Structure formats: C-alpha cells, structure tokens
Amino acid sequence: MVEIRLTIANYRCFGDDHPAEFRLLPGVIGIVGANNAGKSALLRFFWEFRPLFGQLAENRPYLIQAAGSLQGFD
C-alpha cells in the first residue's frame, strides 16, 4: 500500500505555525472541517500543483532529487 504524507506550510492560510499535515491513502478521501478551516485552500493547492504531481508520477527519481526537500513520494 502506498502512503503519501504531506505537509503544506506557507501557502494561503497554512503558515509555519499552523501547517496542514495529512496522509493520502488509496481509496476514497474526503475533506471535512469547519468553515474557514482551509478546505478550499487544500483543494486549490492540489489544483495549482497538479503539474508537479504529474511530473513526479512520470519521472519521480529525477524530480525528487532535484527538489531535495520533497518527501513522502514512495
């Protein structure tokens, strides 16, 4: 089973002091939370960074080495 751990900081409402931290597992994923909790910001993050995730899926070793700080794409 592939598990991706992701931390998002310094993006929209997720600062260094309150980053978004979660795990992505195969299957159905839902995002639930109170109003103004960052649900839309998470969706926008995945939308804006989808080209990066596509490139990671196609050419993972090269991009992870080049990015250096990306982790959790095993």
N, C-alpha and C positions, 0 to 999 in steps of 0.2 A: 504494500500500500504506500502510495506517495503522499507525503505530508509536506505542505509548504507553510513555513512560519514567516509572517510578515509583520514588520514594524514600520509604521508611517509616522514621520515626525517632520516638522517644519513644512507642512502642507496644509493650507487653509486653516481649519480650526484645530489641527493637531500640532501643537508646539512641542518643544523639547520636554516641557514639564508634564504634558498630557498626550503622549503619542497613542496612536491606535495600534494595538497588538492583538493578533489573532492567528488562527491556524486554518488553512484551507485543506479540506479532505475531499476525496471523491464522493460524489453524490449530490444531494440537494443541499443548497446553502441558502439560508435566509438571514437577512439583516433586520434586527428588531431593536428598537430603542425609543426613548422619549423624544419629544420634539426638541429640535436644536441640539441633538446629541452627536451629529456628524454622519448620519446615514447617507445623505445626499453627497457629502464630501467624499465618502468612500466610493460611491458609485462613479463620481466624476474622476477620481484618481484612476480607477480601472479603465475608464473610457479614455482618458488622456494618455495613459501609459500603455495602452494595448499594443502599439507598435513595438515597444521594448519587450513586452512579454512574448510577442510573436517571434521576434528575433532570438530571444533566449531559447524558445522551443526549437527553432531551426538550427541554431549554431551555438548551443549552450557553452561548450568549453571556452571558445574564443571570447565571448562576451563577458562571461563571469570573470575570466582572468583580466580582461581589460577594465571592468568596472571595479574590481578589487574589493569593494565593501559590500557587494550584494551577497547575501547568504540565504540558504533555505531552498535552493532550486535543485534538490536532489530527487 
